[in-house]
Amino acid sequence: MSKLHSKTDVILIGGGIMSATLGTLLKEFAPDKEIKVFERLATPAEESSNAWNNAGTGHSALCELNYTNENKDGSIDISKAVKINEQFQISKQFWSYLVKDGQLDSPESFIKPVPHMSFVQGVRNVDFLKRRVDRLNKNVLFNNMEFTDDKEKIAEWTPLIMEGRTSHIPMAITYDKTGTDVNFSELTKKLFKNLETKQVELNYEHEVEDLKQRKDGLWEVKVKDLKTNKVTVVESKFVFIGAGGASLQLLQKTGVKESKHIGGFPVSGLFLVCKNEDITKKHLGKVYGKASVGAPPMSVPHLDTRYIDGERTLLFGPFAGFSPKFMKTGSNLDLIKSVKPNNIITMLSAGIKEMNLTKYLISQLTLSNEQRMEDLREFVPNAKTEDWEIVVAGQRVQVIKDTENGGKGTLQFGTEVITSEDGSLSALLGASPGASTAVDIMLDLLKRCYKDEFQLWEEKIKTLVPSYGMKLSENEALYTQVNKEIKEYLKID
C-alpha cells in the first residue's frame, strides 16, 4: 500500500534538457524552492536529449529552409526564422551567464562553432535561395549569411559535396559561420550536476505511474522505484511533465481539461553515420537541403558535422521509420493506450487528413540500405556503402489536436506547451526545434504558471538574459554587445 511520505514545491518528470533548464531557472529565481526530479532511466539525457537522438543543430534558421516559406506573390516570409533565431539567442545568453557565473564549465564540451549551410539544385530552387538570402541579409541576425552559385566556391565551402559531382544542373549554397553544433546530452548532464549542488533531489530509475490533483490544488504524484518496486506518493504544488514521448500519456492521466482532444503520432528516425576520419575531416558544416514534394517538414535531408562521445562524426538523414512506441525504451502498446474516448475523433480525423504522411512513411519503411545510400549520394556523390552505417535515432511523437484554422485532427510539427488553467501543471509535447529553444520555452512556462512571482523575477531574468523582453533583430547595438559575451564565454568565436 502506497502512502504519502513527502512534500515538495516542484516535481520535474523527465531527465532531459527541458527539466534541467526549468530546474536551473527556478533555482536562480527562487533558490528556496524544493525540487524533486524523477527519471525512469538510470542516467539523464538518454531519450530525446541524447546526442544520437537529435540533430544538435542549434536551430537558429540559418540553414533550415522550411522556416522561410515562399508566399503566393513570390515574397519570402522570414517571421518564423527570426522568431526561432531570437529564441536560440536567449538560450546562448543563458548558457553564457552560467559559464560566467561558474555554474557550467568547459563549454567547448557541449557547444562548438560549425557553419550552417543550405544547399539546393535546379533553377527554381537557386532563385528561391538567392531571394531568401537577400531578404534575410537585411536583418542583423542573418547578416553574416553568404550566397554563391559558383561551383568552385561551393567546392571550397563543402569539398565533400562537390567531389565527383558531374551534374551540370545549376546549384547554390549559403554559408553562415555563426552556426553551432550543440551536444544536448552533455549540456543536460552538466545542468543536472550543477542542480545537485543546489540540493535538488535527483531520483533516477523512478517511474511516475499516476498524477491526481486534490481539491486543495496540490498534486499527488505516484512514483515507483524500479530498483526496489517500492511505490510512494509525493505531494507537490507544481508539476512539470517533460518526459519526451511519454509526456502525452502522463498528461492524459492528470485528467485536466487541457489534456482532452489531444493525440500523438510516433515517428522514429534513422541516420547514416560516418566515423571514417579521412572523410569526416573533409566536411565541416551542417548542410540542409529541401524536403521532396509532399514530404513532411521532419524529412528535410541534412548532412551534419556532429561532435559526439569526443569524436567528430558525419550524420546524414533523417530517414523515417515507424514504431508504435512513444520512446525508444517504451512499449509497443504506447500508441494504442494513448487513444481515449475524448481524442478518438481527433486521431481518426488526422488519419484521414494525413494520407500524404502515411504514403511517405510507407515509402521510407520499404527503403533498402542501398536506396538510402543513393539519397546520400545526392549530397555526397562519392559516398561508399562501407563507410556508412545505420543508426536508429530517437522517437518523436508529433502532436495531433483540434485547431481553429486546421480543424479536427491537425498534425503539429513544432513544440507544444500544455498548461492547466490554475497553472499548477504544465507538459511539453512535440519535437523540433525544442531543445535549442528550451530557455525561451521555459521562461514562457514560468510566466504562465507563476504569474504573481514572475513579476518579481523579471529584474533577475535580465541578468541571465540581457535581451529579455526585447528583440535583438530590432536592436543591433544590443545584439553586438550580447554576442561579444556569448563568443567569449562559450568559446565559439
C-alpha positions as CSV (number, residue, x, y, z in Angstrom):
1,M,0.0,0.0,0.0
2,S,1.4,3.4,-1.0
3,K,1.3,6.3,1.4
4,L,2.1,9.9,1.5
5,H,5.7,10.2,2.5
6,S,7.0,13.6,1.3
7,K,6.1,17.0,0.1
8,T,7.9,19.4,-2.2
9,D,7.4,22.6,-4.1
10,V,8.2,21.4,-7.6
11,I,8.3,18.0,-9.3
12,L,10.1,17.7,-12.6
13,I,9.2,14.5,-14.5
14,G,11.9,13.5,-17.0
15,G,15.7,13.8,-17.1
16,G,16.1,15.8,-20.3
17,I,17.1,19.3,-21.3
18,M,13.7,20.8,-20.6
19,S,13.6,19.6,-16.9
20,A,17.3,20.6,-16.5
21,T,16.6,24.0,-17.9
22,L,13.5,24.6,-15.8
23,G,15.1,23.5,-12.6
24,T,18.1,25.7,-13.3
25,L,15.9,28.8,-13.9
26,L,13.8,28.1,-10.8
27,K,16.9,27.8,-8.6
28,E,18.1,31.2,-10.0
29,F,14.8,32.9,-9.2
30,A,13.6,31.1,-6.1
31,P,16.6,29.2,-4.6
32,D,14.5,28.2,-1.5
33,K,12.0,26.2,-3.6
34,E,12.4,22.4,-3.0
35,I,12.6,20.5,-6.3
36,K,12.5,16.7,-6.9
37,V,13.3,15.2,-10.3
38,F,12.0,11.7,-11.4
39,E,13.6,9.9,-14.3
40,R,12.7,6.4,-15.4
41,L,16.1,5.6,-16.8
42,A,19.4,5.1,-14.9
43,T,21.0,8.3,-16.2
44,P,19.8,11.7,-17.6
45,A,19.5,12.6,-21.3
46,E,19.0,9.1,-22.6
47,E,15.9,9.7,-24.8
48,S,15.1,12.9,-26.8
49,S,18.1,14.8,-25.3
50,N,20.6,12.1,-26.2
51,A,23.2,13.3,-28.7
52,W,22.4,10.5,-31.1
53,N,18.7,11.2,-30.9
54,N,18.6,14.8,-32.0
55,A,20.1,17.0,-34.7
56,G,22.1,19.1,-32.3
57,T,21.9,21.9,-34.9
58,G,21.5,24.8,-32.5
59,H,18.3,25.6,-34.5
60,S,18.5,29.3,-35.5
61,A,17.1,29.2,-39.0
62,L,20.5,29.8,-40.6
63,C,20.1,26.7,-42.8
64,E,16.6,25.3,-42.3
65,L,14.7,26.3,-45.5
66,N,11.3,25.2,-44.1
67,Y,11.4,28.1,-41.7
68,T,11.2,30.6,-44.6
69,N,8.1,30.0,-46.7
70,E,7.5,31.5,-50.1
71,N,4.2,33.4,-50.4
72,K,2.0,33.2,-53.4
73,D,3.2,36.6,-54.6
74,G,6.8,35.3,-54.6
75,S,7.8,37.2,-51.4
76,I,9.7,35.3,-48.6
77,D,8.2,35.2,-45.2
78,I,11.0,35.2,-42.6
79,S,8.9,35.8,-39.5
80,K,9.3,32.2,-38.3
81,A,13.1,32.2,-39.0
82,V,13.5,35.4,-37.0
83,K,11.5,34.0,-34.1
84,I,13.5,30.8,-33.9
85,N,16.8,32.6,-34.1
86,E,15.7,35.0,-31.3
87,Q,14.8,32.0,-29.2
88,F,18.2,30.4,-29.7
89,Q,19.9,33.7,-28.9
90,I,18.1,33.5,-25.5
91,S,19.5,30.0,-24.9
92,K,23.1,31.1,-25.7
93,Q,22.8,34.1,-23.4
94,F,21.7,31.9,-20.5
95,W,24.4,29.3,-21.1
96,S,26.9,32.2,-21.3
97,Y,25.7,33.5,-18.0
98,L,26.1,30.1,-16.3
99,V,29.6,29.8,-17.6
100,K,30.5,33.3,-16.5
101,D,28.9,32.6,-13.0
102,G,31.0,29.4,-12.7
103,Q,27.9,27.0,-12.8
104,L,28.9,25.5,-16.1
105,D,32.5,24.6,-17.1
106,S,34.2,23.5,-20.3
107,P,31.6,25.0,-22.7
108,E,33.5,23.5,-25.6
109,S,32.3,20.1,-24.5
110,F,28.7,21.0,-25.3
111,I,28.8,23.7,-28.0
112,K,31.2,24.2,-30.9
113,P,31.2,26.6,-33.9
114,V,30.1,24.7,-37.0
115,P,29.0,26.6,-40.2
116,H,25.3,26.3,-41.2
117,M,24.6,26.0,-44.9
118,S,21.6,25.5,-47.3
119,F,22.2,23.5,-50.5
120,V,19.8,23.4,-53.4
121,Q,19.8,22.3,-57.1
122,G,17.7,23.4,-60.0
123,V,16.9,26.8,-61.5
124,R,13.8,27.5,-59.4
125,N,15.5,26.4,-56.1
126,V,18.6,28.5,-56.8
127,D,16.3,31.5,-57.5
128,F,14.4,30.9,-54.2
129,L,17.7,30.6,-52.2
130,K,19.0,33.8,-53.6
131,R,15.8,35.7,-52.8
132,R,15.8,34.1,-49.3
133,V,19.3,35.4,-48.6
134,D,18.6,38.8,-49.9
135,R,15.6,39.0,-47.6
136,L,17.4,37.6,-44.5
137,N,20.6,39.7,-45.0
138,K,18.6,42.8,-44.2
139,N,18.1,41.5,-40.6
140,V,21.1,41.8,-38.2
141,L,20.6,38.2,-37.0
142,F,21.4,36.9,-40.5
143,N,23.8,39.5,-41.9
144,N,26.7,37.0,-41.9
145,M,25.0,34.7,-44.4
146,E,26.8,34.4,-47.7
147,F,25.4,33.1,-51.0
148,T,27.1,31.6,-54.0
149,D,26.1,29.7,-57.1
150,D,29.8,29.4,-58.2
151,K,30.8,25.8,-58.2
152,E,34.4,26.5,-57.3
153,K,33.3,28.4,-54.2
154,I,30.8,25.7,-53.3
155,A,33.7,23.2,-53.5
156,E,35.7,25.5,-51.2
157,W,33.0,25.5,-48.6
158,T,31.9,21.9,-49.0
159,P,34.5,19.8,-50.8
160,L,32.8,16.5,-49.9
161,I,29.6,17.6,-51.7
162,M,31.4,18.6,-54.9
163,E,33.9,15.7,-55.1
164,G,32.9,13.5,-58.1
165,R,29.9,15.7,-59.0
166,T,29.5,15.7,-62.8
167,S,26.0,17.2,-63.0
168,H,25.6,20.4,-64.9
169,I,22.3,21.3,-63.1
170,P,22.5,24.8,-61.6
171,M,23.2,24.7,-57.8
172,A,23.7,27.2,-55.0
173,I,24.7,27.2,-51.3
174,T,24.5,29.6,-48.4
175,Y,27.1,29.8,-45.7
176,D,26.9,31.2,-42.2
177,K,29.9,31.0,-40.0
178,T,27.9,31.8,-36.8
179,G,26.2,28.3,-36.7
180,T,26.8,25.9,-33.9
181,D,26.7,22.2,-33.0
182,V,25.2,21.5,-29.6
183,N,25.6,18.3,-27.7
184,F,22.4,18.5,-25.6
185,S,23.2,15.3,-23.8
186,E,26.4,16.7,-22.4
187,L,24.7,20.0,-21.6
188,T,21.9,18.3,-19.8
189,K,24.2,16.2,-17.6
190,K,26.2,19.4,-16.7
191,L,23.0,21.2,-15.7
192,F,21.8,18.3,-13.5
193,K,25.2,18.1,-11.9
194,N,25.0,21.7,-11.1
195,L,21.5,21.3,-9.7
196,E,22.7,18.6,-7.4
197,T,25.0,21.1,-5.7
198,K,21.9,23.2,-5.0
199,Q,20.2,20.4,-3.1
200,V,17.9,19.4,-5.9
201,E,16.9,15.7,-5.4
202,L,17.6,13.6,-8.4
203,N,15.8,10.3,-8.5
204,Y,16.9,8.0,-11.3
205,E,15.2,4.7,-12.1
206,H,12.0,6.1,-10.7
207,E,8.8,5.9,-12.9
208,V,5.8,8.1,-12.4
209,E,2.7,5.9,-12.5
210,D,-0.1,8.4,-11.8
211,L,-0.9,12.0,-11.1
212,K,-4.0,13.3,-9.3
213,Q,-5.0,16.8,-8.2
214,R,-6.7,17.2,-4.8
215,K,-9.4,19.6,-4.1
216,D,-6.9,21.9,-2.3
217,G,-5.0,22.2,-5.6
218,L,-2.0,20.0,-4.5
219,W,-0.8,17.2,-6.8
220,E,-0.3,13.7,-5.6
221,V,2.3,12.0,-7.8
222,K,2.6,8.2,-7.5
223,V,6.2,7.1,-8.1
224,K,7.6,3.6,-8.4
225,D,11.3,2.9,-7.5
226,L,12.3,0.5,-10.3
227,K,15.2,-0.9,-8.2
228,T,13.1,-1.9,-5.2
229,N,9.5,-1.8,-6.7
230,K,8.5,0.4,-3.7
231,V,5.7,2.8,-4.6
232,T,5.4,6.1,-2.8
233,V,3.3,9.3,-3.3
234,V,4.8,12.7,-3.3
235,E,2.8,15.9,-2.8
236,S,3.7,18.9,-4.9
237,K,2.4,22.5,-5.5
238,F,3.6,22.4,-9.1
239,V,4.4,19.6,-11.6
240,F,6.2,19.7,-14.9
241,I,5.9,16.8,-17.4
242,G,9.0,16.9,-19.6
243,A,9.2,13.2,-20.4
244,G,9.7,13.3,-24.1
245,G,7.3,10.9,-25.9
246,A,5.9,9.7,-22.6
247,S,4.6,13.2,-21.8
248,L,1.3,12.7,-23.6
249,Q,0.3,9.6,-21.6
250,L,1.2,11.2,-18.3
251,L,-0.7,14.3,-19.3
252,Q,-3.8,12.1,-20.0
253,K,-3.5,10.6,-16.5
254,T,-3.9,14.1,-14.9
255,G,-7.5,14.4,-16.1
256,V,-7.1,18.2,-16.6
257,K,-9.4,19.6,-19.3
258,E,-6.4,20.8,-21.3
259,S,-5.4,17.1,-21.8
260,K,-8.6,16.3,-23.8
261,H,-8.8,16.1,-27.6
262,I,-5.0,15.7,-28.0
263,G,-3.4,12.8,-29.6
264,G,0.1,11.8,-30.7
265,F,1.7,10.1,-33.7
266,P,5.1,8.4,-33.2
267,V,7.8,8.7,-35.8
268,S,11.2,7.2,-35.5
269,G,14.3,8.4,-37.3
270,L,17.2,6.7,-38.9
271,F,20.6,8.3,-39.8
272,L,23.5,7.2,-41.9
273,V,26.7,7.7,-39.8
274,C,30.3,8.0,-40.9
275,K,33.2,7.9,-38.5
276,N,36.0,7.5,-41.0
277,E,38.4,10.4,-40.3
278,D,39.6,10.5,-43.9
279,I,36.0,11.5,-44.8
280,T,34.9,13.5,-41.7
281,K,37.8,15.9,-41.9
282,K,36.8,16.9,-45.4
283,H,33.5,18.3,-44.2
284,L,32.8,20.9,-41.5
285,G,29.2,22.1,-41.6
286,K,25.5,21.4,-41.2
287,V,24.1,21.4,-44.7
288,Y,20.3,21.3,-45.1
289,G,18.5,20.7,-48.4
290,K,14.8,20.9,-49.4
291,A,12.3,18.3,-48.5
292,S,10.9,16.5,-51.5
293,V,7.4,17.5,-52.7
294,G,4.7,16.1,-50.4
295,A,7.2,15.1,-47.7
296,P,6.6,16.5,-44.1
297,P,9.0,19.1,-42.6
298,M,10.6,16.5,-40.4
299,S,12.1,14.8,-43.5
300,V,14.4,17.7,-44.6
301,P,17.6,16.0,-45.6
302,H,20.8,17.2,-44.0
303,L,24.5,16.3,-43.8
304,D,25.8,17.3,-40.4
305,T,29.1,17.5,-38.6
306,R,28.4,16.3,-35.1
307,Y,30.7,16.1,-32.0
308,I,29.5,13.0,-30.1
309,D,31.4,11.0,-27.5
310,G,34.5,13.0,-28.2
311,E,34.5,12.1,-31.9
312,R,33.8,14.2,-35.0
313,T,31.3,12.3,-37.0
314,L,29.1,12.9,-40.0
315,L,25.3,12.1,-40.0
316,F,23.0,12.1,-43.0
317,G,19.2,11.8,-42.8
318,P,16.7,11.6,-41.5
319,F,15.0,8.6,-42.9
320,A,11.7,7.9,-41.2
321,G,10.8,4.7,-39.5
322,F,7.7,3.6,-37.6
323,S,7.2,2.1,-34.2
324,P,4.1,2.3,-32.0
325,K,6.4,3.1,-29.1
326,F,6.4,6.7,-27.8
327,M,10.0,6.4,-26.7
328,K,13.0,4.2,-27.7
329,T,12.7,2.4,-24.4
330,G,8.9,2.5,-24.5
331,S,6.2,-0.2,-25.0
332,N,4.7,-1.4,-28.3
333,L,1.3,-0.6,-26.8
334,D,2.0,3.1,-26.3
335,L,0.1,4.3,-29.4
336,I,-3.0,2.1,-28.7
337,K,-3.1,3.1,-25.0
338,S,-3.0,6.8,-26.0
339,V,-6.3,6.5,-27.8
340,K,-9.1,7.7,-25.4
341,P,-12.8,8.4,-25.9
342,N,-12.1,12.1,-25.8
343,N,-9.5,12.0,-28.6
344,I,-10.5,9.2,-30.9
345,I,-12.3,11.5,-33.3
346,T,-9.2,13.8,-33.3
347,M,-7.0,10.8,-34.1
348,L,-9.2,9.4,-36.8
349,S,-9.5,12.8,-38.4
350,A,-5.8,13.1,-38.6
351,G,-5.6,9.7,-40.2
352,I,-7.9,10.8,-43.0
353,K,-6.2,14.2,-43.5
354,E,-2.6,12.9,-43.4
355,M,-2.7,10.4,-46.2
356,N,0.5,12.0,-47.7
357,L,2.3,11.4,-44.5
358,T,1.1,7.8,-44.4
359,K,2.3,7.3,-48.0
360,Y,5.6,8.9,-47.2
361,L,6.2,6.7,-44.1
362,I,5.3,3.6,-46.1
363,S,7.8,4.6,-48.8
364,Q,10.5,5.2,-46.2
365,L,9.9,1.9,-44.5
366,T,10.4,0.0,-47.7
367,L,13.8,1.6,-48.5
368,S,16.8,-0.7,-48.7
369,N,20.2,0.4,-47.3
370,E,21.4,0.9,-50.9
371,Q,18.4,3.1,-51.6
372,R,19.3,5.2,-48.6
373,M,22.9,5.4,-49.9
374,E,21.5,6.7,-53.2
375,D,19.8,9.5,-51.3
376,L,23.1,10.3,-49.6
377,R,24.9,10.4,-53.0
378,E,22.6,13.4,-53.9
379,F,24.7,15.2,-51.3
380,V,27.9,13.2,-51.4
381,P,28.4,11.7,-54.9
382,N,31.5,9.6,-53.9
383,A,29.9,8.1,-50.8
384,K,30.8,4.4,-50.4
385,T,28.5,2.0,-48.6
386,E,31.2,0.5,-46.5
387,D,32.0,3.9,-44.9
388,W,28.4,4.5,-43.6
389,E,26.3,2.6,-41.1
390,I,22.7,3.0,-40.0
391,V,21.9,4.4,-36.5
392,V,18.4,4.4,-35.1
393,A,17.7,7.8,-33.6
394,G,15.1,8.8,-31.1
395,Q,11.3,8.5,-31.2
396,R,9.3,11.7,-31.9
397,V,5.7,12.0,-31.0
398,Q,4.1,14.6,-33.3
399,V,1.1,16.3,-31.6
400,I,-2.4,15.9,-33.1
401,K,-5.0,18.4,-31.9
402,D,-8.1,20.3,-33.0
403,T,-7.3,23.8,-34.1
404,E,-9.4,26.8,-35.3
405,N,-7.6,27.0,-38.6
406,G,-6.8,23.4,-39.3
407,G,-10.0,21.8,-37.9
408,K,-10.1,18.4,-36.2
409,G,-7.1,16.2,-36.1
410,T,-4.4,18.7,-37.2
411,L,-0.9,17.4,-37.1
412,Q,1.5,19.8,-35.4
413,F,5.2,19.7,-36.2
414,G,6.6,22.0,-33.6
415,T,6.8,22.2,-29.8
416,E,3.6,22.4,-27.7
417,V,3.3,23.5,-24.1
418,I,0.1,22.5,-22.4
419,T,-0.7,24.3,-19.1
420,S,-3.6,23.7,-16.7
421,E,-6.0,26.5,-16.1
422,D,-4.7,27.1,-12.5
423,G,-1.1,27.0,-13.6
424,S,-0.2,24.1,-11.2
425,L,0.8,21.7,-14.0
426,S,2.5,22.0,-17.4
427,A,3.5,19.5,-20.0
428,L,5.8,19.8,-23.0
429,L,4.9,17.8,-26.1
430,G,6.2,17.7,-29.7
431,A,9.6,17.9,-31.3
432,S,11.9,20.3,-33.2
433,P,13.2,22.9,-32.6
434,G,12.5,22.2,-28.9
435,A,16.0,21.7,-27.3
436,S,17.5,24.7,-29.0
437,T,14.7,27.0,-27.7
438,A,14.5,25.4,-24.3
439,V,15.3,28.5,-22.3
440,D,12.7,30.7,-24.0
441,I,10.1,28.0,-23.7
442,M,10.7,27.5,-20.0
443,L,10.7,31.3,-19.3
444,D,7.3,31.4,-21.0
445,L,6.1,28.4,-19.0
446,L,7.2,30.2,-15.7
447,K,5.3,33.3,-16.8
448,R,2.2,31.3,-17.2
449,C,2.5,29.1,-14.1
450,Y,4.0,31.6,-11.6
451,K,2.1,34.8,-12.6
452,D,2.5,36.6,-9.3
453,E,6.1,35.6,-8.6
454,F,7.2,36.1,-12.2
455,Q,6.9,39.9,-12.0
456,L,9.4,39.9,-9.1
457,W,11.8,37.7,-11.1
458,E,11.9,39.9,-14.2
459,E,14.8,42.0,-13.0
460,K,16.9,38.9,-12.3
461,I,15.9,37.5,-15.7
462,K,17.6,40.4,-17.4
463,T,20.8,39.5,-15.6
464,L,20.6,36.0,-17.1
465,V,19.3,37.1,-20.5
466,P,20.1,40.7,-21.2
467,S,17.8,40.8,-24.3
468,Y,14.8,39.5,-22.4
469,G,11.7,41.5,-23.4
470,M,13.4,43.0,-26.4
471,K,14.0,41.8,-30.0
472,L,17.7,41.6,-31.0
473,S,16.6,41.7,-34.6
474,E,15.5,45.3,-33.9
475,N,18.4,46.3,-31.7
476,E,21.7,46.0,-33.5
477,A,23.8,47.6,-30.7
478,L,22.4,45.2,-28.1
479,Y,22.9,42.2,-30.5
480,T,26.6,43.2,-30.9
481,Q,27.0,43.6,-27.2
482,V,25.5,40.3,-26.1
483,N,27.2,38.3,-28.8
484,K,30.6,39.6,-27.8
485,E,30.0,38.0,-24.4
486,I,28.5,34.8,-25.9
487,K,31.5,34.3,-28.1
488,E,33.9,35.0,-25.2
489,Y,32.3,32.7,-22.6
490,L,31.0,29.9,-24.8
491,K,34.3,30.0,-26.8
492,I,32.5,30.0,-30.2
493,D,34.3,32.8,-31.9
